[in-house]
């Protein structure tokens, strides 16, 4: 285990976090929210002070291997969540530290599940920080560090292990040969899209602070808003903008890079993008059809159906209506879409469309083989053969995914909520969606759970965002043995 | 610079690794997914899986917009084909690895016919390196500049010899030769010394001198030995093929041990003057029988690093003064303590050659890198540059020129006349100069060495 690199990276991550708290501090000072100022300022100082010795960790070896990469990412995310929760706690805005931790982890993992029933009374500095955690967590803290400076002393490819451990997808690949450039391009696309959304919302006469936090929430596919009714009270125009951008942020960013390179045809031939679009259209139409009696006009029905569908698929978790009141068929569809999630290489969560595609193809192959035992059949994706190791990897991943949800469901069941509530809470946290059904439904929140359940769900969110392995690596005995 | 490498084998990997650390954008193509995955995991470059000779893959690797393509798959013909396609697609330069000895003889035809920029032959390069070292056995390392007119040699200072305790400014007087110390390695530290630096016993000293003075210098410091007359080669590798030819042409007595009969017969057929033995060269008895201990030099090239390393240590213990050990993995070289045991890595030499080529390409105004050698285990670079009209320090006396720290002008070659420079010498357009610098600093232009004034 390369403690030197791990500690140094975590030290840098904490510094980055402290720097990013600065706007929140400025907002709080400007609005004279002294409690929030105290909380944020103490946290910034603490992060800086903890980061300092970590950045001085002695040692020689700069190399990061796969194992170190997993542990670094897992530990770094744990650290940013623990520290990021401090402003809420120290300012007294949220008195229980476990609530703060849940809220922050929910932010960084872009889940958007909240324990706050009353959001609007929170100081603006904290509201800003709460939404900003989505933006930072969406593309990844370590990817940001990679874009900023080469982490290791030499430009070795071993940083790839960090990118891979933090980015969602079957196997993350670089856009251009250089790691730093790749990470920079990703962040530039990310920033450009966020800015565009912010401006479009402003044009729609959404207040500045609302526009900014909504843009953060959409970009990271998070789901925190600054209003108690989530996104329901915004204008139809604003909701359409949100629909479009939730969709855009759940697409693999490699596709934007291809478009920038003017390889438009190749970009739109991507089978994951096509499947995602198809699922979105079919899901919207089905839900629109089943809820047709609820709406006063067609536009409202289409908009609200599309909004919920893309919000769930992109795992954002904005809510524009209480979908818990919908017919069972629509609710079942919502649960199904929570599993699927967004595309690999996006800021969204869930199992990822590409994994579902591979899973279905692999299942089809098993059935085919049962009928024709000697058949040679390979799994294809985008005209490329997917090797068996990858297919098995996906099978295994999805198994662990379900097991994690099952375990979390059982653990939170001790609080005595209905089975539907517990399961949807676990699924929603694992897929980083936010709202679930029943007690954690669209207009409810997670405050009813006990501290124990909140910790369980916090861990579940981290497992879901980091795609299982980095978090499991932290507790796997084989990782820590010499 | 954008560079595409086709073939991720030993040589391809070494080149990719060197060029990435020089800061270039590398895309590597290999047919084996395991290879591309390993490369993506360990190097900061892009790896593509596919056949590098197909236009589709070449386009995916963006060959048309690349500055250079290096084809180093195992097959010569495939390499040449890749280069032809790359050129047709609009790639600036193309280099093919061509190592079949038969092709080596028609190299000019090949280069011209296929419009290759150059070719590389790691085995031939390695054989040349070994041969050059055998010519002057007293030195630990020997690098040539100015078409062989200048040499930088590595010698070890022993207690009581003229180097021990000498201040560098007094060195020329003491050994009565034109020479300059370019770098000193003391333990783990490396110095680029000035005149006040005092040498100590145990230092590895890099001396820059005209080739004609070399023998005098080695005599003066008591390191001179006659050039190797009897050489034993263990293992009939491709390197051996080139080396035997060179040695025989120089009139050296060559003994070669090869365990494979058909290979041994091929050698015997091609080189009737050499003594070819079909036996197990790793067998201690065989080595005794063939008087391995009485040889002037022994070259180990069985094709397996472990065997070569162990054998070289054993043969060294028999008292052979000079050993050439062919290795792929230079990392294990630290096991070898004997300074006269030379580790020769074809892929590393080849990667150095490519770095040299790329640095020369990078340069636009003609003051390009002519030669580049690594000294002191890769910590120091010695580069030879052309001095052009645009050189900032041209025509001024060296004592008036301020250089960046840790840079030394070791030698000036003016139309074949070698000047070991003092403060009163100047650089003129048309000269070539040898510059010594710490390799942490990448220098591609001669003007990079001057400290910014004002």
Interface residues (C-beta under 8 A of the other chain):
Chain A: X66 X154 X155 X156 X157 X158 X159 X160 X161 X173 X174 X176 X177 X178 X179 X387
Chain B: X20 X21 X23 X25 X26 X27 X33 X39 X40 X41 X42 X43 X44 X45 X46
